[in-house]
Amino acid sequence: MKQKFSLLFSLLLVASMGVSVFAQKTQLKFNGNKKFKVVQFTDLHVKYQDPNSAIAFERIDQVIKDEKPDMIILTGDIIYSKPAVENLRSVLKAVASHDIPFSILFGNHDDEFEVSREELIKISDEFPNSLTADEPNLSGVGNYILKVKGSSGSKDEAVLYCLDSHAYSTIEGVKGYGFFNFDQINWYLKQSAEFTKNNNGTPLPALAFFHIPLPEYAQAASDEAAQLYGIRREKSCPPQLNTGMFTAMKQSGDVMGTFVGHDHNNDYAVNWHGIILAYGRYSGGDTVYNDLPNGARVIELTEGERGFRTWIRTAAGVTQETTFPKDYIKK
């Protein structure tokens, strides 16, 4: 009887603590070759049962089969029509069918079709290989951390920060897109410091994923001294206000690169004060503006190294392959 009561109490306690308790149902780890590969799909803008979205599903299937990643992350603006629940479910079903861990983040359009982010994030929970989570008591929906164990599975070797960059400004008189709130920045600083402490004072190699670019994206891309690779066919669209997330990441010393979407005709990666600010490749079909062949960004970490390789994968193959930090340092 006492054992049954303890089990029941434990389950009730876990349930009361929210989604974040189950933030990592599957243990991510470097493979036997000490590699860990992430595929980033972004801005799928899928319209439900619209023929113009067919190429988005084709690209999901093709890229995953070609790259065989260890993790898949969708960085927002996944859907672009009603019925929102059925639409999102159809996309996640296509991703989940490959039986690879995946997670989602929201953009500024996902919750514009009569279903809230709180309701949409529950759709991801329907799939056993989803690692999507939501840290309670934080601004936004879908702030969570994914830890990557070493190939032996004994200790954390890398960190993936997944963050909600919101949708639009909520401050009266300030127009434009959303920005990170101070509670999110403080949460990141606390989590980063804890990882560093547990790693004997050395920051763990980390990547950050969200939808809307930081203000520093525009600043870096306009600096002629900054090392930039890739395509820039439109002005970046960051928020008008800078609340300091880049500074927090630079101060903490763990994040090597940030990966966003939002601007469909950009896929560049630029070095800004030792952090790579990168776009994914537009992954959707002809449901919104786009001038680039759709595809995905791929990022590959190596266990024990502070750096990564990254490239763009399309139907035509691989392009823009670079290595950080080597290719981003001017001689």
C-alpha positions in Angstrom: 0.0 0.0 0.0 2.8 2.4 0.9 4.5 1.7 -2.5 1.3 2.4 -4.4 0.8 5.7 -2.4 4.4 6.8 -3.2 4.0 6.0 -6.9 0.7 7.9 -7.0 2.2 10.9 -5.2 5.1 11.0 -7.6 2.9 10.9 -10.6 0.7 13.7 -9.2 3.8 15.8 -8.4 5.2 15.3 -11.9 1.9 16.2 -13.5 1.6 19.4 -11.4 5.1 20.6 -12.6 4.0 21.1 -16.2 5.2 20.1 -19.6 8.9 21.0 -19.0 9.3 17.9 -16.8 9.0 15.8 -20.0 11.2 18.2 -22.0 13.4 15.4 -23.2 11.6 12.1 -23.5 14.4 10.8 -25.8 18.0 11.1 -24.9 19.9 13.0 -27.6 23.5 11.9 -27.9 26.5 12.1 -30.2 26.7 9.1 -32.5 29.6 6.5 -32.7 31.5 8.9 -35.0 31.2 11.6 -32.4 28.9 13.7 -34.6 25.5 15.2 -33.9 23.5 16.6 -36.9 20.6 19.0 -36.7 18.3 19.8 -39.7 16.5 23.1 -39.5 13.3 23.5 -41.5 11.8 27.0 -41.4 8.8 29.0 -42.7 7.0 26.1 -44.3 3.9 28.3 -44.5 1.7 25.2 -45.2 -1.8 25.8 -46.4 -4.0 22.8 -45.6 -4.5 20.6 -48.6 -3.2 23.3 -51.0 -1.2 22.0 -54.0 1.2 24.9 -53.6 2.3 23.3 -50.3 3.2 19.9 -51.9 6.8 21.0 -52.5 7.2 21.7 -48.8 6.3 18.1 -47.9 8.6 16.8 -50.7 11.5 18.8 -49.3 10.9 17.5 -45.8 11.0 14.0 -47.0 14.0 14.4 -49.3 16.2 16.4 -46.9 15.6 14.0 -44.0 16.4 11.0 -46.2 19.5 12.6 -47.6 20.9 13.9 -44.3 19.8 11.3 -41.8 19.9 13.8 -39.0 20.0 13.1 -35.3 17.5 16.0 -34.6 15.0 18.0 -36.6 13.9 21.5 -35.5 11.1 23.5 -37.1 11.7 27.2 -36.4 8.3 28.7 -36.8 5.7 29.8 -39.3 4.9 26.2 -39.9 1.3 26.7 -40.9 -0.5 29.4 -42.9 -4.2 28.5 -43.0 -7.2 27.1 -41.2 -8.0 24.5 -39.9 -5.0 25.1 -37.8 -5.0 21.9 -35.7 -5.4 19.6 -38.7 -2.9 21.6 -40.7 -0.2 21.4 -38.0 -0.9 17.8 -37.4 -0.4 17.0 -41.1 3.0 18.7 -41.1 4.2 17.0 -37.9 2.9 13.6 -39.1 5.2 14.0 -42.2 8.2 14.9 -40.0 7.5 12.2 -37.3 7.1 9.5 -39.9 10.9 9.4 -40.2 11.2 8.3 -36.5 13.8 10.9 -35.7 13.5 13.2 -32.7 12.1 16.6 -33.6 10.8 19.7 -32.0 8.9 22.9 -33.0 9.0 26.6 -32.3 6.4 29.2 -33.3 6.7 32.1 -35.6 4.6 35.2 -35.9 1.9 33.6 -38.1 1.3 30.1 -36.5 -1.4 31.3 -34.1 -3.3 33.6 -36.5 -5.8 31.0 -37.5 -8.2 30.9 -34.5 -6.1 28.5 -32.4 -3.6 29.7 -29.7 0.0 28.6 -29.3 -1.0 26.9 -26.0 -3.4 24.7 -28.0 -1.0 24.2 -30.9 1.9 23.0 -28.8 -0.3 20.1 -27.5 -0.4 18.7 -31.1 3.3 18.1 -30.9 2.8 16.0 -27.8 0.8 13.5 -29.9 4.0 12.2 -31.4 6.3 10.0 -29.3 9.5 11.3 -31.0 8.6 15.0 -30.3 10.9 16.8 -27.8 8.9 20.0 -27.9 8.3 21.4 -24.5 7.3 24.6 -22.7 9.0 26.0 -19.6 6.3 27.1 -17.3 6.1 30.7 -16.0 8.1 32.2 -18.9 6.9 34.6 -21.5 5.8 33.0 -24.7 5.1 29.4 -25.5 7.8 26.9 -26.4 10.9 27.9 -24.4 12.9 24.8 -23.6 16.4 23.2 -23.6 17.6 20.1 -25.3 20.7 18.5 -23.8 23.0 16.4 -26.0 24.9 13.6 -24.2 28.4 12.4 -25.3 28.6 9.3 -27.4 29.1 7.2 -24.2 25.9 8.8 -22.8 27.7 9.7 -19.5 27.6 13.5 -19.5 26.2 16.5 -21.3 28.4 17.6 -24.2 26.2 20.2 -26.0 23.1 22.3 -25.5 20.3 23.4 -27.8 18.4 26.4 -26.6 14.9 26.6 -28.2 13.2 30.0 -27.6 9.9 31.7 -28.4 10.8 35.1 -30.1 7.0 36.0 -30.0 5.1 37.7 -32.8 4.6 41.4 -32.6 5.5 44.2 -30.3 3.3 44.5 -27.3 4.5 48.0 -26.2 2.2 50.9 -27.1 3.8 53.2 -29.7 6.4 50.6 -30.8 5.5 48.9 -34.0 7.1 45.8 -35.6 8.0 42.3 -34.6 8.3 40.7 -31.2 11.4 40.6 -29.0 12.7 38.5 -26.1 11.4 39.6 -22.7 13.6 40.0 -19.7 12.4 36.9 -18.0 13.5 34.8 -20.9 16.9 36.4 -21.0 17.3 35.9 -17.2 16.2 32.3 -17.5 18.7 31.7 -20.3 21.5 33.3 -18.2 20.6 31.1 -15.2 20.5 27.9 -17.2 23.7 28.7 -19.1 25.6 29.5 -15.8 24.4 26.2 -14.4 25.6 24.2 -17.4 29.0 26.0 -17.1 29.3 25.3 -13.4 28.5 21.6 -13.9 31.2 21.5 -16.7 34.0 22.6 -14.3 33.6 26.3 -15.3 33.9 25.8 -19.1 30.8 26.7 -21.1 29.3 23.9 -23.1 29.1 24.3 -26.9 25.6 25.5 -27.5 23.3 26.5 -30.4 20.1 28.6 -30.2 17.0 28.3 -32.3 14.1 30.8 -32.7 12.1 32.5 -35.4 12.6 36.3 -35.5 16.2 37.5 -36.1 17.9 39.5 -33.4 18.6 43.2 -34.2 22.3 42.2 -34.5 21.5 40.4 -37.7 20.9 43.7 -39.5 23.9 45.3 -37.9 26.2 42.4 -38.8 25.1 42.1 -42.4 25.6 45.8 -43.0 29.2 45.8 -41.6 31.7 45.4 -44.4 34.2 43.9 -42.0 32.0 41.0 -41.0 32.6 37.6 -42.5 29.3 36.6 -44.3 28.4 33.5 -46.4 25.2 33.0 -48.2 22.3 34.9 -49.8 20.9 38.2 -48.7 18.1 39.3 -51.0 16.0 41.3 -48.5 16.5 43.5 -45.5 16.3 41.6 -42.3 13.2 42.2 -40.2 14.2 42.2 -36.5 12.2 43.9 -33.8 12.6 47.6 -33.3 13.7 47.1 -29.7 16.9 45.4 -28.6 16.4 43.8 -25.2 19.8 42.3 -24.9 19.7 38.6 -25.8 22.8 38.7 -28.0 24.7 40.4 -25.2 23.6 37.8 -22.7 24.8 35.0 -25.0 28.1 36.7 -25.6 28.6 37.3 -21.9 27.7 33.6 -21.1 30.1 32.3 -23.7 28.3 29.1 -24.6 26.2 30.0 -27.7 28.3 29.5 -30.9 25.4 30.3 -33.4 21.8 31.3 -33.6 19.5 30.0 -36.3 16.3 31.7 -37.3 13.8 32.0 -40.2 11.3 34.8 -40.8 13.0 36.5 -43.8 12.3 34.1 -46.8 14.9 35.5 -49.2 17.8 35.3 -46.7 19.9 32.3 -45.9 23.2 33.9 -44.9 25.4 33.2 -41.9 27.6 36.0 -40.5 30.1 36.2 -37.8 29.3 38.9 -35.2 31.7 39.1 -32.3 32.4 35.4 -32.4 28.8 34.2 -32.7 27.4 33.1 -36.0 24.0 34.7 -36.8 22.4 32.4 -39.4 19.2 32.0 -41.3 17.8 28.7 -42.3 16.8 28.2 -45.9 13.1 28.8 -46.7 11.5 25.4 -46.6 7.9 26.1 -47.9 6.1 26.2 -51.2 4.5 29.0 -53.2 2.0 30.0 -50.5 4.0 33.2 -49.6 6.7 35.3 -51.2 10.0 33.4 -51.9 12.7 33.7 -54.5 15.0 30.8 -53.4 14.7 27.1 -54.1 13.3 25.6 -50.9 15.5 23.5 -48.7 16.9 23.4 -45.1 19.9 24.3 -43.1 22.0 21.6 -41.6 24.3 22.0 -38.6 26.8 19.3 -37.5 28.6 19.3 -34.1 31.6 17.2 -33.2 31.9 15.9 -29.7 34.6 17.6 -27.7 35.0 20.5 -30.1 33.9 24.1 -29.9 32.7 24.7 -33.4 30.4 23.3 -36.1 30.0 22.7 -39.8 26.9 24.0 -41.6 25.4 23.9 -45.1 22.3 24.3 -47.1 20.6 21.3 -48.5 18.1 21.6 -51.5 16.7 19.3 -54.1 19.8 20.1 -56.2 22.3 19.1 -53.4 24.6 20.9 -50.9 25.7 24.5 -51.1 27.3 27.1 -48.8 29.2 24.6 -46.7 31.3 26.3 -44.0 33.1 25.5 -40.8 33.0 27.7 -37.7 35.3 29.1 -36.5 37.8 28.4 -39.3 36.0 29.9 -42.2 34.8 33.0 -40.3 38.2 34.3 -39.3 39.9 36.8 -41.5 43.6 36.1 -42.1 
